[in-house]
Amino acid sequence: MDFLTSLEVSGSGLYAQRKRMDIIAGNLANIETTRSEGGGPYRRKMVLMSTKPSETFDRVLNAQVEGVQIDGVVEDKSPFQMVYNPSHPDADENGNLFKPNIDLIVEMTNMVMARRAFEANLTAIKSTRQMAVKALEIGR
């Protein structure tokens, strides 16, 4: 795999994980939002990712080089959390309040995974850079 293709693959991973972190941050910011534009509580959002084939075919690996692409952002259709809170202005006539379908532990775990994936891609870019610098030094 050449240097530029390696940077392209790692760069696509960086972009995808940054987008994932943005969505997770939005979920965490809305963890208590009981009234959204669409009516009802905020719905958790998720990023859909898939592999993105590159134009490059690696002869050494005998495989198509792939990166990451964002396929879209979707809403989680899992049920809302229901709590009894008759004093809340958004509670129904029975005193039940529907809260977003966001689990703090799940979001924090996803954030740690996204951060580690981001760091791994960053390390790959740094390694590619070091290899390029060494190749230039050898070529002198």
Secondary structure as a PSIPRED ss2 file (coil, helix, strand):
# PSIPRED VFORMAT (PSIPRED V4.0)

   1 M C   1.000  0.000  0.000
   2 D C   1.000  0.000  0.000
   3 F H   0.000  1.000  0.000
   4 L H   0.000  1.000  0.000
   5 T H   0.000  1.000  0.000
   6 S H   0.000  1.000  0.000
   7 L H   0.000  1.000  0.000
   8 E H   0.000  1.000  0.000
   9 V H   0.000  1.000  0.000
  10 S H   0.000  1.000  0.000
  11 G H   0.000  1.000  0.000
  12 S H   0.000  1.000  0.000
  13 G H   0.000  1.000  0.000
  14 L H   0.000  1.000  0.000
  15 Y H   0.000  1.000  0.000
  16 A H   0.000  1.000  0.000
  17 Q H   0.000  1.000  0.000
  18 R H   0.000  1.000  0.000
  19 K H   0.000  1.000  0.000
  20 R H   0.000  1.000  0.000
  21 M H   0.000  1.000  0.000
  22 D H   0.000  1.000  0.000
  23 I H   0.000  1.000  0.000
  24 I H   0.000  1.000  0.000
  25 A H   0.000  1.000  0.000
  26 G H   0.000  1.000  0.000
  27 N H   0.000  1.000  0.000
  28 L H   0.000  1.000  0.000
  29 A H   0.000  1.000  0.000
  30 N C   1.000  0.000  0.000
  31 I C   1.000  0.000  0.000
  32 E C   1.000  0.000  0.000
  33 T C   1.000  0.000  0.000
  34 T C   1.000  0.000  0.000
  35 R C   1.000  0.000  0.000
  36 S C   1.000  0.000  0.000
  37 E C   1.000  0.000  0.000
  38 G C   1.000  0.000  0.000
  39 G C   1.000  0.000  0.000
  40 G C   1.000  0.000  0.000
  41 P C   1.000  0.000  0.000
  42 Y C   1.000  0.000  0.000
  43 R C   1.000  0.000  0.000
  44 R C   1.000  0.000  0.000
  45 K E   0.000  0.000  1.000
  46 M E   0.000  0.000  1.000
  47 V E   0.000  0.000  1.000
  48 L E   0.000  0.000  1.000
  49 M E   0.000  0.000  1.000
  50 S E   0.000  0.000  1.000
  51 T E   0.000  0.000  1.000
  52 K E   0.000  0.000  1.000
  53 P E   0.000  0.000  1.000
  54 S E   0.000  0.000  1.000
  55 E E   0.000  0.000  1.000
  56 T E   0.000  0.000  1.000
  57 F E   0.000  0.000  1.000
  58 D E   0.000  0.000  1.000
  59 R C   1.000  0.000  0.000
  60 V C   1.000  0.000  0.000
  61 L C   1.000  0.000  0.000
  62 N C   1.000  0.000  0.000
  63 A E   0.000  0.000  1.000
  64 Q E   0.000  0.000  1.000
  65 V E   0.000  0.000  1.000
  66 E E   0.000  0.000  1.000
  67 G E   0.000  0.000  1.000
  68 V E   0.000  0.000  1.000
  69 Q E   0.000  0.000  1.000
  70 I E   0.000  0.000  1.000
  71 D E   0.000  0.000  1.000
  72 G E   0.000  0.000  1.000
  73 V E   0.000  0.000  1.000
  74 V E   0.000  0.000  1.000
  75 E E   0.000  0.000  1.000
  76 D C   1.000  0.000  0.000
  77 K C   1.000  0.000  0.000
  78 S C   1.000  0.000  0.000
  79 P C   1.000  0.000  0.000
  80 F C   1.000  0.000  0.000
  81 Q E   0.000  0.000  1.000
  82 M E   0.000  0.000  1.000
  83 V E   0.000  0.000  1.000
  84 Y E   0.000  0.000  1.000
  85 N C   1.000  0.000  0.000
  86 P C   1.000  0.000  0.000
  87 S C   1.000  0.000  0.000
  88 H C   1.000  0.000  0.000
  89 P C   1.000  0.000  0.000
  90 D C   1.000  0.000  0.000
  91 A C   1.000  0.000  0.000
  92 D C   1.000  0.000  0.000
  93 E C   1.000  0.000  0.000
  94 N C   1.000  0.000  0.000
  95 G C   1.000  0.000  0.000
  96 N E   0.000  0.000  1.000
  97 L E   0.000  0.000  1.000
  98 F E   0.000  0.000  1.000
  99 K E   0.000  0.000  1.000
 100 P C   1.000  0.000  0.000
 101 N C   1.000  0.000  0.000
 102 I C   1.000  0.000  0.000
 103 D C   1.000  0.000  0.000
 104 L H   0.000  1.000  0.000
 105 I H   0.000  1.000  0.000
 106 V H   0.000  1.000  0.000
 107 E H   0.000  1.000  0.000
 108 M H   0.000  1.000  0.000
 109 T H   0.000  1.000  0.000
 110 N H   0.000  1.000  0.000
 111 M H   0.000  1.000  0.000
 112 V H   0.000  1.000  0.000
 113 M H   0.000  1.000  0.000
 114 A H   0.000  1.000  0.000
 115 R H   0.000  1.000  0.000
 116 R H   0.000  1.000  0.000
 117 A H   0.000  1.000  0.000
 118 F H   0.000  1.000  0.000
 119 E H   0.000  1.000  0.000
 120 A H   0.000  1.000  0.000
 121 N H   0.000  1.000  0.000
 122 L H   0.000  1.000  0.000
 123 T H   0.000  1.000  0.000
 124 A H   0.000  1.000  0.000
 125 I H   0.000  1.000  0.000
 126 K H   0.000  1.000  0.000
 127 S H   0.000  1.000  0.000
 128 T H   0.000  1.000  0.000
 129 R H   0.000  1.000  0.000
 130 Q H   0.000  1.000  0.000
 131 M H   0.000  1.000  0.000
 132 A H   0.000  1.000  0.000
 133 V H   0.000  1.000  0.000
 134 K H   0.000  1.000  0.000
 135 A H   0.000  1.000  0.000
 136 L H   0.000  1.000  0.000
 137 E H   0.000  1.000  0.000
 138 I H   0.000  1.000  0.000
 139 G H   0.000  1.000  0.000
 140 R C   1.000  0.000  0.000
